[in-house]
Amino acid sequence: MEAERAEMLARHGARVRAIRWFGGVGQRPAPHEVPIETFAEEVELLRRDADRVAIVGTSFGAEAALVTASLHPIDVTVAVAPSSVVWAGNSEGTWSSHWTHRGAPLPFVPFAPSWVSSTDPPEYRALYESSVDRDASAAAAAAIRSEDIDGVVMLIAGGDDRVWPSTRFARELAERRTAKGLETTTITHPGAGHRLLLPGESVVTAGVTMARGGSPSADAKLGALAWPKIAKALQLRA
């Protein structure tokens, strides 16, 4: 979670731990075989002093949040620009899963090897779509078991996401839960992109150069739709 978002949630009454999960001292250098226990341990630290614990993440962080919640008890899971599967990460030329659990890499979807970006800045949505669609068995093995998540699940996605098809992924996550009789809150806006802009947040311009879709206006409209439901789920002062 971005520091600004963590500070905003704290101002509204949450006790927040915004963690760095790769690239730090003693951590994996990239999103590559990151132990899910990294997140589970933070959840348990919060649970010592709180009766309800939530996990919030965006993009790869949403992937981590969903996987963590499928394996450990969490009261509220908020996934922004989520993925419905585990993806591959690269470190020093080696491809493997983004995540490990109990020391073993989780099944992941490998990337289509022949894909080449045709846009500048690169738009990766087609890469993720072609990769998940080309091998149904790999996608099934790598599917995040959202039906195993306890508590409230909130999925927030922009219809103009150019990084990956987050509205499709949100639908797939919700469908797995619906099949087990579980409710899911899904919030979308057709013009929003990969980045959510909650009320009071500033537009983020840093990060890896890529097309993310949306616009500050549309991303803020999605944020305005999502914020009351986030605040209610987290029992914050709105």
N, C-alpha and C positions, 0 to 999 in steps of 0.2 A: 504494500500500500504506500502511495506517495505521502511524504511528510505533511504536505498541506492538508490532504484529506484526513490524515490521522489527527492533526491539530483541530480541524473542524469538528470531527466526531467527538473529540475530547471536550471542546467548548459546549457541546450539547449534552454532556453528561456521561459519556462513555469513558471507561478506562481502556486505553489503547496501547498495544505493543505493535509498532510498525517495524518489521524485522527485515534485515538484509539476508537473503538466502543463497546468494552466490556472489563470487568475486571478492569476498572478504577474507580475513586471516583465518586459515584453517578450513575454508569452504571450497566447494567446487568452483573452478574458474568461469563456468558457464552453466546454463540450464541443462545439465547433463549428469544423470545419475545422482540427483540431489535426494538425500534421504527424506522421505515423508515424515520421519520422526522429528525432523527439524521443526516442522509446524506443530506436530502433536505435542511436543514438549512445551512449546509456548502456550498452547491451549491449557495444558495442565497447570502451568504457572499461574495463569489467570484464574483458573477454577479454584485455586486455594483461597481466593478472597472474593469470589463472585458466585452467585447461585445460577447465573446464566452466562454462557460464553458463545460468542459469534465469531465466525471467520469470514473475512471479506477480501476479495482479490479481483484483479483485472487481468484479462488476457492469460499469459502463462500463470499469473498469480491466481486467476479464477480456476484454471486447470488444477493447480495445487490445492486450492480451497476445496474443490469438489472431490478430488481424490482423498484428501485428508478426512473430509466429513464422511466419506463412504467407508472408511476404515476405523474411525474413532468417533465416539459420541460427541456431538456438537449441537447446541440448541438452535442456532440460526446460521445459515450459510447464504451469503450474498455473493453471487458470481456475475461480474460485469464483463461483457464480451467473452462469454464462456466457450469452452470446447466440450464436445461430447465424447472425445477420445483422448488418450494419452499420445503425445507426439514424440518424435525423435529430437535429440539434441546432439551437437557436435562439439567435441573437445580434442584438440590436437589431431584432427583428421580422423577421429574415431566416432562413429555414430552409435548411439545407444538411446535408451529411454531417458526422458526428462527426469524420471523418478525411480527411486528404489524403495522397497519396503522389506524390513527385516534383512537387509543386505542384498536382496535380489532385485534386479531391474524389472520393472513392471512391463507387460506387453505394450508395444507401441506401434503406431502407424509410420512406416518409412516413407520418405519423400520420393515422388516420381523422379527418377534420375535424369530424364531427358528434358525437364522443364527449364525454360529460359525466360526471364522477364522481358517483356516487350515495351515496358513503360519506364519513364524516368520522372520522378522517383519510382522504384519498383513497387508494383502492386501484387501482393502475394496471395490474394484470395484464390486465384485460379490454381496456384500450386497446391494449396490445402484441399481444394475441391477435387482436383484430379488425383491427389494422393489417397484421399479417403475413399474415393469411388473405384479405384482400380483394383483393389484387393478386398473383397467383402469379408473373407475369413480373417485377415489381419485387422480390419476395422472392428469386427465383432469381438476379437480377442482383446483389443485395446479399449473397448468401450468403457467409459466411466460408469460404474454401477450406482447411478443416482437413486435407484430404488432402495439401496441400502442406507441412504442418508436419513438419519432421524431428525426430527424437528422441522423448523420452517426452512424452506428453500426458495430463494428469490433469484430469478435470472433476469438480467438487464442487457438488452442487445439493440444495436442500431441496424436498420435495414440497409444503410449505405456503407456498412463496414467493408473496407477494401483489404483488410489484413487476412481475415478468414470469414466464412459465412456464419457469423455468430447467431443470427436469428434462426437459421437451420439447426445449428447445434443446440440452441436453447429448446427448440421444439423437440428434438430427439431426446434430450434429457428429461423433458416434461413427460413425453410419451412413455418412457420406461417407468416413471413413477405412477402415471395414470393406470398403467397395466396392473400395478400392484395396489390400486385403490388409494394412492397417496396424492395429496394436493401440492401444487406448485404455483407460485406467483411469478408470472412472466410479464415483463414490461418492455415494450418496444416503441420505437419511433422510426418511421420509414426513411427519414432524411438524416438520421444520426449515424455517426461513424463508429470507430473502434474505441474512442475515448469518451467517457461520460463526464459531463460538466455539471456538478451539483451546485445548488444556489450558494453564492458567496465564493466559489472557487474561481481562480484565474485560469486563463487558457494556457495549456502546457505546450511549449514549442520545442523542448529538448527531447532527446532520445535518438534512436537509430533512424536514419533517413529512409522513409518509406511512405507510400500512400496509405492513409488511414481512413479516408472517406469522411463524410459528414461535413459540418461547418460549426463554428462556434455557436451560431444561433440554434441549429438543429440539435447539437450535442447538449446545449443548455435546456432545450425543450424536453429532451429525454430525462435530463436531470431533474427538472421540475415535476415530471410525472413520477419519477422514482423516489424522490426524497421523502414525501409523506409516508410512503410504505416502508422505506428503510427506517425512518424514525420510529414508526409504530412497532416494527419487528424488533428493533434494538431497544425499545422502551426509552427513547431519548426525549429531551426537551426540544420540540420542533421549532 
